[in-house]
Structure formats: structure tokens, C-alpha cells
Amino acid sequence: MRQAERYGDGGDGVLEAFERHLRLERGRSENTIRAYTRDVAALAASAWPAGMPTEAEGALDGLDLDALRDWLAADAQAGASPATLARHAAAARTFCAWARREGLLSVDPSARLRAPKRQQHLPPVLRQSQVQRLLDTAAHTGAPARSSGPAAPVVGPEEAARREAAVRLRDAAALELLYASGVRIGELVGLDLDDIDRGRRTLRVLGKGNKERVVPYGAPAERALEAWVRQGRTVLWTPAAGPALFVGVRGARWGSRGARETVDRALEGLGDTSARGPHTLRHTAATHLLDGGADLRTVQELLGHSSLATTQLYTHVSVERLREGYRRAHPRA
């Protein structure tokens, strides 16, 4: 079959086919799919200003190593970080390997492509006292008022108060679960009611690469979760939410953006940390587990890391915290 028939929409058709490959064959997360597709579209615009050709076998052979290097060099000159350049290179390698198998490339030009290594920054970690204040504040007063995001339906004062109380219960349960289980924000908002085993206090989580794992949570998270499910969820829920555990103010499944804003507001409310984002609670949970004596393999399984090397970053965090404590406390440090 000619390439023009397989990819009848030209470059757009190729990108759509690549996106399907990432989703159906590679099982990549939605965030990765969006990022890689966007990166490859930018690469295509750089390599083929007049449009990506798809008329014959080897149609993309104009994409050689020099073209890939020129694209990355332009990104670097524009101020892209080493982490961004590394992701761009990974997207290009994934695309070129796929295009070679599809016959769009005669050879894979990305085999010798190199990008700057990611800098291993120590992730921000909250102290236990900060976590306690964060969760206590969420439980008793909720996060600060919204400054953005979807508006709730217009209702009377009594119903508005009920909905506000429900949102506080939801936010408190979400923060408790993020810290208790170390799940990613996308995994949290993807939970359904039947993903909770209340008897065993565990969550069934669908992580990156559609890999399923079971993670535990503790008694404080259990209480916050029960309060949300029994007293809050029914207030916000509409049929649009289906079995979703967490529900947004419009009655549908809570989105990652809204959940991120909730975490950011709660962290900002602490007043003594610049840390932001849900990964702060994930990093903090992992570090506190290691500080408390958990072994590395247990933390790896809890977080859903495919490589132990990724989890080992948290041992560096714990060592740095130990060294900092030593420097502050020892008279001959």
C-alpha cells in the first residue's frame, strides 16, 4: 500500500498514526502522548517547512542526523532547559524508530543522536511539621478560596454552603491520599469508587504504561476519604461523573488541573515553603518512608517506578537532610 493511501492527510495523518502508536502499542500516559506529539510536530515544521511528505517508501529520508541536531540546537539557542532538550530527543528517537518500522524512513537517523543529560535536582520535601499543618488546615478550614477554574452552578445561599463544605471534604481527602499513598495526580483523579478496598485500606491505581498496582493508605486518610464519600461526594455528583471517586464543582470527574490548583493553594497557605505542585507530596511521602526505615524496593513498588534508579534519588534527599541536620546540630560540623 502506498504511503499516500496509508497517511492520506499528509503530515497530520502521520502525526495521528504516531499518536495512536504511543497510545495503543506503547501504552504511554496521556501527558507523554501530548508532549511527544507536540515535539514531533515541531520537529516536522523544522525539517519540512512546506509540509511533511508521505508519497512513497522512505518519504521522510530527508530527516537525517543533521536535521535532528539542527532542531535541538535551535531549541537550545531559544533557551530550552536540558530536561526539555532530553525530552525532545526522546520524542525524536521514538518517532524515528516507529517511522523506520512503518517504511517512512529507510534508516533510523536518531541512533547516534545525543542530548544533554537531565540534571538531577533534589526534589522539594516538606518537614513532618509542615505536612501536619497542611493536612490539619485542609481538614478544618479547607484551602484558600479559588482564584481561577470552572465556576460552580449558581445556587442559593444554603446550597452554596453545602457545596463549599463538600469541596473542603474533597480537598482534605485528596491531600491526605496524596501524602499517604504517594500516587501521582493523574492517578488520583483517575480513581473510581471500586478502586478502593476499604477493608484493607488500599487503592488500585492505574499508573504509567497502564501498569496497575495496589498501594496502602493510613487511618487519617481513611477518615478523610470516608467523610468525603459519605458527606461530600453526593452533594457534587452528577451522572456525568459516573463512578469517579473525586468530583469537580460542575459534577463531572475532577480534573488534574483543578487538583493541582488545590495542592498549590494548600502549599502556598503554609507560608514557609516555596514548594509547589502535587509531586511535592509524592516526594515527601517517599522521603519520609525512607527516613522511617522503609527499604528502597518497598518505596519503588509504592511509587510505581519501573527503575530502582529513579527511586534511589530519594535516598540522596534523605542523606542531604541528614547532613543538614548534622551541620546544624554538631558542634564540630
C-alpha positions in Angstrom: 0.0 0.0 0.0 1.3 3.4 -0.9 2.2 5.8 1.9 -0.2 8.4 0.5 -3.0 5.9 1.0 -2.0 5.0 4.5 -1.4 8.6 5.5 -3.9 10.4 3.3 -3.8 13.6 5.4 -0.1 14.1 4.9 1.8 15.2 8.0 -1.3 15.4 10.0 -2.1 11.8 9.1 1.5 10.7 10.1 1.2 12.5 13.5 -2.2 10.9 14.1 -0.8 7.5 13.4 2.2 8.1 15.6 -0.2 9.3 18.4 -2.2 6.0 18.0 1.1 4.1 18.2 2.0 5.8 21.5 -1.4 5.2 23.0 -2.3 1.7 21.8 1.0 -0.1 21.2 3.3 1.7 23.7 0.7 2.4 26.4 2.2 5.8 27.2 0.5 8.2 29.6 -1.7 11.0 28.2 0.8 13.6 29.3 3.6 11.8 27.4 1.5 11.3 24.3 0.6 15.1 24.2 4.3 16.1 24.8 5.8 13.7 22.2 3.2 14.5 19.6 3.7 18.2 20.1 7.5 17.8 20.0 7.3 15.7 16.7 5.0 18.3 15.2 7.7 21.0 16.0 10.4 18.7 14.5 8.3 18.3 11.3 7.8 22.0 11.0 11.6 22.5 11.3 12.5 19.7 8.9 9.8 20.3 6.3 8.6 23.9 6.3 6.4 23.1 3.2 4.8 20.1 4.8 5.7 16.5 5.7 5.9 14.3 2.5 4.3 10.8 2.6 4.1 9.9 -1.0 6.5 6.9 -1.1 8.5 4.4 0.8 11.3 6.3 2.6 9.3 9.5 2.2 10.9 11.0 5.3 14.5 10.2 4.4 15.2 14.0 4.4 15.1 13.7 8.2 18.7 12.9 8.8 21.0 13.3 11.8 22.0 16.8 10.9 18.3 17.9 10.7 17.7 16.4 14.2 20.8 18.2 15.6 19.8 21.5 14.0 16.3 21.2 15.6 17.8 20.6 19.1 20.4 23.3 18.6 17.6 25.8 17.7 15.7 24.8 20.8 18.9 25.2 23.0 19.5 28.6 21.5 15.9 29.6 22.3 16.6 28.8 25.9 15.2 25.3 26.3 16.4 23.6 29.5 18.5 20.4 29.5 15.4 18.5 30.7 13.3 19.8 27.8 16.0 19.0 25.3 16.3 15.5 26.7 12.6 15.0 26.2 12.7 16.4 22.7 15.5 13.9 21.9 13.5 11.1 23.4 10.5 12.0 21.3 12.6 12.2 18.1 14.1 8.8 18.8 10.7 7.2 19.5 9.3 8.8 16.3 12.2 7.8 14.1 12.2 4.2 15.3 8.4 4.0 14.6 8.8 5.7 11.2 11.6 3.2 10.2 9.3 0.2 11.0 6.5 1.9 9.1 8.7 2.3 6.0 8.6 6.1 6.2 12.4 6.1 6.9 15.0 3.9 5.2 17.3 4.2 8.2 16.9 5.5 11.7 18.9 8.7 11.9 18.3 9.1 15.7 20.5 6.1 16.7 23.5 8.5 17.1 21.5 11.4 18.5 22.7 12.7 21.8 21.1 15.3 24.1 22.2 17.0 27.3 21.7 14.7 30.3 19.0 15.7 32.7 20.3 17.5 35.8 19.4 15.5 38.9 17.8 18.2 41.1 16.8 17.1 44.6 13.0 17.4 44.8 11.5 19.7 47.4 10.4 17.9 50.6 8.2 19.2 53.4 9.1 18.7 57.0 6.7 16.5 59.0 5.6 19.5 60.9 4.7 21.3 57.7 2.7 18.2 56.4 0.8 18.2 59.7 -0.1 21.8 59.4 -1.1 21.3 55.7 -3.4 18.5 56.5 -4.8 20.0 59.6 -5.7 23.2 57.8 -7.3 21.3 55.0 -9.4 19.3 57.4 -10.7 22.2 59.4 -10.8 25.2 57.1 -10.1 23.9 53.6 -7.8 25.5 51.1 -7.9 29.3 50.3 -10.7 30.4 48.0 -10.4 29.8 44.3 -8.9 32.4 42.1 -9.5 30.5 38.8 -11.0 27.4 37.4 -14.5 26.4 36.4 -17.4 28.1 38.1 -19.9 26.2 40.2 -23.6 26.3 39.3 -25.5 29.3 40.5 -27.4 28.2 43.6 -29.0 29.7 46.7 -27.0 30.6 49.9 -27.9 27.3 51.7 -26.9 25.1 48.8 -23.8 27.1 48.2 -22.8 26.5 51.8 -23.4 22.7 51.3 -21.3 22.7 48.2 -18.5 24.7 49.8 -18.4 22.2 52.7 -18.3 19.3 50.2 -15.3 20.9 48.4 -13.5 21.2 51.6 -14.1 17.5 52.3 -12.9 16.6 48.8 -9.7 18.7 49.1 -8.9 17.3 52.5 -9.3 13.7 51.3 -7.2 14.3 48.2 -4.4 15.9 50.2 -4.4 13.0 52.7 -4.4 10.4 49.9 -1.6 12.1 48.0 0.7 12.1 51.1 -0.5 8.7 52.4 0.0 6.8 49.2 2.4 8.8 47.1 0.2 8.5 44.0 0.6 10.8 41.0 -2.1 13.5 40.5 -3.3 11.8 37.3 -3.6 8.5 39.2 -5.6 10.2 42.0 -8.2 11.8 39.7 -8.5 8.6 37.7 -9.6 6.6 40.7 -13.1 5.1 40.8 -15.1 4.1 43.8 -14.5 0.4 43.2 -10.7 1.1 43.2 -10.9 1.5 47.0 -10.7 -1.6 49.2 -11.9 -0.1 52.5 -11.4 -3.2 54.5 -7.7 -3.5 53.6 -7.2 0.3 53.2 -5.7 0.0 49.8 -6.1 1.7 46.4 -5.9 0.0 43.0 -4.0 2.5 40.8 -3.5 2.6 37.1 -0.1 4.1 36.6 2.2 4.9 33.7 2.2 2.4 30.8 -1.2 1.2 32.0 0.5 -0.7 34.8 -1.7 -1.5 37.7 -0.5 -1.5 41.3 -2.1 -1.6 44.8 -1.0 0.9 47.4 -2.0 1.3 51.0 -3.1 4.3 52.9 -3.4 5.0 56.6 -6.1 5.7 59.2 -6.1 9.6 58.8 -6.6 9.2 55.1 -9.3 6.6 55.7 -11.3 9.1 57.9 -10.9 11.9 55.4 -11.9 9.6 52.5 -15.0 8.3 54.3 -16.1 11.8 55.2 -15.8 12.8 51.5 -17.6 9.8 50.1 -20.4 9.8 52.7 -21.0 13.6 53.2 -19.4 15.4 50.3 -19.4 13.4 47.1 -23.2 13.1 46.9 -23.5 16.9 47.1 -21.4 17.5 44.0 -22.0 14.3 42.0 -24.0 14.2 38.7 -24.3 11.3 36.2 -21.5 12.9 34.2 -19.1 11.8 37.0 -20.0 8.1 36.7 -18.0 6.0 39.2 -15.3 8.7 39.7 -14.1 8.9 43.3 -13.4 12.6 43.1 -15.9 15.0 41.6 -15.5 18.6 40.4 -17.7 21.6 41.2 -19.6 21.0 37.9 -20.5 17.4 38.8 -18.1 15.6 36.5 -14.9 13.8 37.3 -12.4 16.1 38.9 -9.6 17.0 36.5 -5.9 17.1 37.0 -5.8 20.9 36.6 -8.2 21.5 39.4 -6.5 19.1 41.7 -3.1 20.7 41.0 -4.6 24.1 41.9 -5.9 22.7 45.2 -2.5 21.4 46.1 -0.7 24.6 45.1 -3.1 26.7 47.2 -2.6 24.5 50.2 1.2 24.7 49.9 1.0 28.4 49.4 -1.1 28.7 52.5 1.8 27.2 54.6 3.7 30.4 54.2 7.1 28.9 54.9 7.9 26.9 51.7 8.3 27.7 48.1 7.4 24.1 47.1 4.5 23.8 44.7 2.8 21.0 42.8 1.4 17.6 43.7 4.8 15.9 43.2 5.9 17.7 46.4 3.6 15.4 48.4 4.8 12.4 46.4 8.5 13.3 47.0 7.7 14.0 50.7 5.9 10.7 51.2 8.8 8.7 49.7 11.4 10.6 51.7 9.5 10.2 55.0 9.2 6.5 54.3 12.9 6.1 53.8 13.6 8.3 56.8 11.4 6.0 58.8 13.2 2.9 57.8 11.3 1.6 54.7 13.5 -0.3 52.2 14.1 1.0 48.7 12.3 -1.8 47.0 9.1 -1.2 49.0 9.2 2.5 48.1 9.8 1.7 44.5 6.7 -0.6 44.4 4.6 2.0 46.2 5.5 4.8 43.8 5.2 2.6 40.7 8.8 3.3 39.4 9.9 0.9 36.7 13.6 1.5 37.6 15.1 1.4 41.0 17.5 4.1 39.9 14.6 6.6 39.9 13.7 5.7 43.5 17.3 6.0 44.6 17.0 9.7 44.1 15.1 9.8 47.4 18.0 8.3 49.2 20.0 11.3 48.2 17.3 13.5 49.6 17.4 11.7 52.9 21.2 11.8 53.0 21.1 15.6 52.3 18.6 16.1 55.1 20.8 14.0 57.5 23.9 16.1 56.5 22.0 19.4 57.0 20.8 18.2 60.4 24.3 17.2 61.3 25.7 20.6 60.2 23.1 22.4 62.3 23.5 20.3 65.4 27.0 19.0 65.8 29.5 21.4 67.5 32.4 20.3 65.3 30.5 20.1 62.0 
